[in-house]
């Protein structure tokens, strides 16, 4: 009698289907992005395999993998893919390969949506745009910076980056405070601006490293996670202000505020006890240090 073929865990399939419903994979930039189900898990007949828990994280690190095991998650949804390059062997020396071994042993799957979340209507770019003071006014106009062609699988208003145009200027200090609060209560934001610039009437936003998406937009303010020195200089010379929040800090709070409740609502329509958690250990690798009184985070 032939052995039966291994099957993916049904809860993993439900998570993937729910994520694809919220953030269609057709919106992702597959020319470079490695989105989708990156690591599957098996439908094993054991107590540990029946836990309907999802752990959301911006980045999948060793610490996050260990957290998923500790918190009994069966699926990790990692906004950033943790695998980009082909793997020729799997060992303990490489941190990403170590993560694979840990998660396979624990029977935990990994799904990554990345740029599908950036481009989706109501996704990360819209979330950033909605933080701009005055953006909810009936007179404000919001557009997609790089729109995707609408089709059966691509909903209207999909694409990369958003630009918001206001009918009244907003003080730059108010804008900076709004983004600091909206991005999870950030204490520090990097700002580049032309001297004397104190208010804006338009802004272009893109999570992560968004300069290439926003560089040709006519908005007065660029909001993104990170920008190179020379691109920031160019933006300032063109009369633009830049707010850079650090790469993952421009993304992480979205998981808690928007993705977690939306995903949990969909999953609970199929699995009443489904639970979506947000990582407690996921954090940006950089920290700002006051050299006069160095206090490193634990």
GITAMO-V581107 format. One record per helix or strand of 3 or more residues. SS is the DSSP state (h for helix, s for strand). FROM is the first residue (numbers start at 0). TO is the last residue. If there is no record, write none. Layout:
SS;FROM;TO  SS;FROM;TO
This chain:
h;9;21  h;24;26  s;35;38  h;46;49  s;52;56  h;61;69  s;74;77  h;94;105  s;108;111  h;114;118  h;123;129  s;140;146  s;158;170  h;171;181  s;189;191  s;198;204  h;210;213  s;220;223  h;228;236  s;240;243  h;247;249  h;251;267  s;274;277
